[in-house]
Amino acid sequence: MNEHFTNWRKSRHSEPNGHCIEVGRATNGTICVRDTKLNSNGPTLEFTRDEWRIFLHKIRADDH
């Protein structure tokens, strides 16, 4: 996957100090996650829609 991601948004769970996690989306539905500490030049994690859904489900299940 090497898509162009747009509409980046900061996680609601990010720290107020400016260091945060952002999520973007490609036109094909692929989701990308990045850490803003490296000025958007660091590594990213890319997920298909199904992988993202499963990832969020597991995180939310572990949160309880």
C-alpha positions in Angstrom: 0.0 0.0 0.0 1.4 3.4 -0.9 -1.7 5.6 -1.2 -2.1 9.4 -0.9 -3.8 10.1 2.5 -5.8 13.2 3.2 -8.2 14.6 5.8 -5.8 13.9 8.7 -7.4 14.3 12.1 -6.0 14.3 15.5 -7.0 11.5 18.0 -9.3 12.6 20.8 -6.9 10.8 23.1 -3.8 12.8 22.2 -1.8 14.8 24.7 -2.4 18.6 24.8 1.4 19.2 24.3 1.1 19.0 20.6 2.4 15.4 20.3 -0.4 13.4 18.9 -1.5 10.5 16.8 -3.3 11.4 13.5 -5.4 9.3 11.2 -5.8 9.9 7.5 -7.8 8.2 4.8 -7.1 7.4 1.1 -9.7 7.5 -1.6 -9.7 3.7 -1.7 -10.7 3.5 2.0 -7.2 2.6 3.3 -6.6 4.2 6.7 -3.2 5.5 7.8 -1.9 6.3 11.3 1.1 8.5 12.1 2.8 10.1 15.0 3.2 13.9 14.7 6.4 14.1 16.7 8.4 13.7 13.5 6.6 16.4 11.6 4.7 13.9 9.5 8.0 12.4 8.2 8.0 9.3 10.4 6.8 5.8 9.8 3.1 5.2 9.3 0.8 2.2 9.9 -1.6 1.4 7.0 -4.8 -0.6 7.4 -7.5 -1.8 5.1 -11.0 -1.0 6.2 -11.5 -4.5 7.6 -8.1 -4.4 9.4 -9.0 -1.0 10.9 -12.4 -2.2 12.1 -10.8 -5.3 13.8 -8.0 -3.1 15.3 -10.4 -0.7 16.8 -12.7 -3.5 18.1 -9.7 -5.1 19.9 -8.5 -1.9 21.4 -12.0 -1.0 22.7 -12.4 -4.6 24.1 -9.1 -4.3 26.0 -10.1 -0.9 27.4 -12.9 -2.4 29.5 
